Amino acid sequence: MAVPAAILLAAALAVNASRALPVSLSGLTVVGPYIVLLLGAAISAWFNRSRALIMLASLLAAYAGYNLAQDLGPESFALRAVFTAFAVLVPLNVLLALAFPERGVRQHRNYRWLLLGLAEILIVIWVANAGRSDLSGTAWRDVLDHRLLRYPPTPLVARIMLVAAFAAALARTWPAAGPRNCARSRGRSTSASRRRSSRFSSVANLGKCRARSARSCRPRA
């Protein structure tokens, strides 16, 4: 935990101390997050890490959806709906990814994550079109005006989900302590040493057998 925290602190200090980008590089403020998130997702898939891929894909979808909703105007209901939805759904996906064991990317049950992501995107589109189509209706406007989902500021439900996801991440990374875990680790090391010794003994026995067979096959003088 110390290394990621140090990296985030150094990045925050660098942003505060740095100057604004020149006009020729102003597009990096929009394209840069796409590059970083896509690169991180590709690395996660390459190293077969499903949790990291789910988190980065959720952030990428949220960032892309928010940028698309900004084209409808800063005061539009679609922008508020997209921000509220992704502020709740991204930490929810992180919490779900941490709740299940790491099975890797290339696992046959991972199609459920794909279906969940598609369902979330369709729900966000449905909510964002409230008042603009007969299918969406206008009920979502009243729902997002509830004090638990009201924006600005950040909705209360989103803040609760963020705290829960952060606590789950700490619980996953926190080193387990106690006599039971120590006994487990001691037993694992003992079994591993036994496997290594049996492997070495089998190799030694094989060498002895080969030496005996070679001596038996030598022509007698």
Contacts in CASP RR format, 6 or more apart in sequence:
PFRMAT RR
TARGET T0000
AUTHOR 0000-0000-0000
METHOD contacts of the structure
MODEL  1
MAVPAAILLAAALAVNASRALPVSLSGLTVVGPYIVLLLGAAISAWFNRS
RALIMLASLLAAYAGYNLAQDLGPESFALRAVFTAFAVLVPLNVLLALAF
PERGVRQHRNYRWLLLGLAEILIVIWVANAGRSDLSGTAWRDVLDHRLLR
YPPTPLVARIMLVAAFAAALARTWPAAGPRNCARSRGRSTSASRRRSSRF
SSVANLGKCRARSARSCRPRA
1 170 0 8 1.000
1 173 0 8 1.000
21 27 0 8 1.000
21 28 0 8 1.000
21 29 0 8 1.000
30 67 0 8 1.000
33 63 0 8 1.000
34 60 0 8 1.000
34 63 0 8 1.000
34 64 0 8 1.000
37 56 0 8 1.000
37 59 0 8 1.000
37 60 0 8 1.000
37 63 0 8 1.000
38 60 0 8 1.000
40 52 0 8 1.000
40 56 0 8 1.000
41 53 0 8 1.000
41 56 0 8 1.000
41 57 0 8 1.000
41 60 0 8 1.000
44 50 0 8 1.000
44 52 0 8 1.000
44 53 0 8 1.000
44 56 0 8 1.000
44 105 0 8 1.000
45 53 0 8 1.000
45 105 0 8 1.000
48 104 0 8 1.000
48 105 0 8 1.000
48 106 0 8 1.000
49 102 0 8 1.000
49 104 0 8 1.000
49 105 0 8 1.000
50 97 0 8 1.000
50 102 0 8 1.000
50 103 0 8 1.000
50 104 0 8 1.000
50 105 0 8 1.000
50 107 0 8 1.000
50 110 0 8 1.000
50 113 0 8 1.000
51 97 0 8 1.000
51 98 0 8 1.000
51 102 0 8 1.000
53 105 0 8 1.000
54 93 0 8 1.000
54 94 0 8 1.000
54 96 0 8 1.000
54 97 0 8 1.000
54 113 0 8 1.000
55 93 0 8 1.000
55 94 0 8 1.000
55 97 0 8 1.000
58 89 0 8 1.000
58 90 0 8 1.000
58 93 0 8 1.000
58 94 0 8 1.000
59 90 0 8 1.000
61 86 0 8 1.000
61 117 0 8 1.000
61 120 0 8 1.000
61 121 0 8 1.000
62 86 0 8 1.000
62 89 0 8 1.000
62 90 0 8 1.000
65 82 0 8 1.000
65 86 0 8 1.000
65 124 0 8 1.000
66 79 0 8 1.000
66 82 0 8 1.000
66 83 0 8 1.000
66 86 0 8 1.000
68 82 0 8 1.000
69 76 0 8 1.000
69 78 0 8 1.000
69 79 0 8 1.000
69 81 0 8 1.000
69 82 0 8 1.000
69 83 0 8 1.000
69 128 0 8 1.000
70 79 0 8 1.000
72 78 0 8 1.000
72 79 0 8 1.000
73 79 0 8 1.000
77 128 0 8 1.000
77 130 0 8 1.000
77 131 0 8 1.000
77 141 0 8 1.000
77 144 0 8 1.000
78 128 0 8 1.000
78 129 0 8 1.000
78 132 0 8 1.000
80 144 0 8 1.000
80 151 0 8 1.000
81 124 0 8 1.000
81 127 0 8 1.000
81 128 0 8 1.000
81 130 0 8 1.000
81 140 0 8 1.000
81 144 0 8 1.000
82 124 0 8 1.000
82 128 0 8 1.000
83 151 0 8 1.000
84 144 0 8 1.000
84 149 0 8 1.000
84 151 0 8 1.000
84 155 0 8 1.000
84 158 0 8 1.000
85 120 0 8 1.000
85 123 0 8 1.000
85 124 0 8 1.000
85 127 0 8 1.000
85 128 0 8 1.000
86 124 0 8 1.000
87 151 0 8 1.000
87 154 0 8 1.000
87 155 0 8 1.000
87 158 0 8 1.000
87 161 0 8 1.000
88 149 0 8 1.000
88 155 0 8 1.000
88 157 0 8 1.000
88 158 0 8 1.000
88 161 0 8 1.000
89 120 0 8 1.000
89 124 0 8 1.000
91 158 0 8 1.000
91 161 0 8 1.000
91 162 0 8 1.000
91 164 0 8 1.000
91 165 0 8 1.000
92 161 0 8 1.000
92 165 0 8 1.000
93 116 0 8 1.000
93 117 0 8 1.000
93 120 0 8 1.000
94 165 0 8 1.000
94 168 0 8 1.000
94 169 0 8 1.000
95 161 0 8 1.000
95 164 0 8 1.000
95 165 0 8 1.000
95 168 0 8 1.000
96 116 0 8 1.000
98 165 0 8 1.000
98 168 0 8 1.000
98 169 0 8 1.000
98 171 0 8 1.000
98 172 0 8 1.000
99 168 0 8 1.000
103 109 0 8 1.000
103 110 0 8 1.000
104 110 0 8 1.000
126 135 0 8 1.000
126 136 0 8 1.000
127 136 0 8 1.000
127 140 0 8 1.000
127 144 0 8 1.000
129 135 0 8 1.000
129 136 0 8 1.000
130 136 0 8 1.000
130 137 0 8 1.000
130 138 0 8 1.000
130 139 0 8 1.000
130 140 0 8 1.000
130 141 0 8 1.000
131 137 0 8 1.000
131 138 0 8 1.000
131 141 0 8 1.000
143 149 0 8 1.000
144 150 0 8 1.000
144 151 0 8 1.000
147 156 0 8 1.000
148 155 0 8 1.000
148 156 0 8 1.000
148 157 0 8 1.000
149 155 0 8 1.000
149 156 0 8 1.000
149 157 0 8 1.000
END
